[in-house]
Amino acid sequence: MPLKIVTMVPATAASIKAARQAAGLTQAQAAERFDYSLRVWQKKETEAGTGKGSGLSQAEYELLLLLGDRHPDYALVAKK
């Protein structure tokens, strides 16, 4: 099955926080999973989309949405 090209709006600070919470991750756990320091992750949740800080890359944001079962087109399925 061919992959669908997904075009999503850039993540905002609020959408990053909501996606992390939906994934059941603390800020520290999310920072570790995405290889950021805790402080950098906290800035992503407060400054993304404001012009002050950078948010997540499209791939990072989509992975976070998948982890929280909030991706609009795809879902993670456990291996058998």
Secondary structure by P-SEA (a helix, b strand, c coil): ccccccccccccaaaaaaaaaaacccaaaaaaaacccaaaaaaaaccccccccccccaaaaaaaaaaacccccbbbbbcc
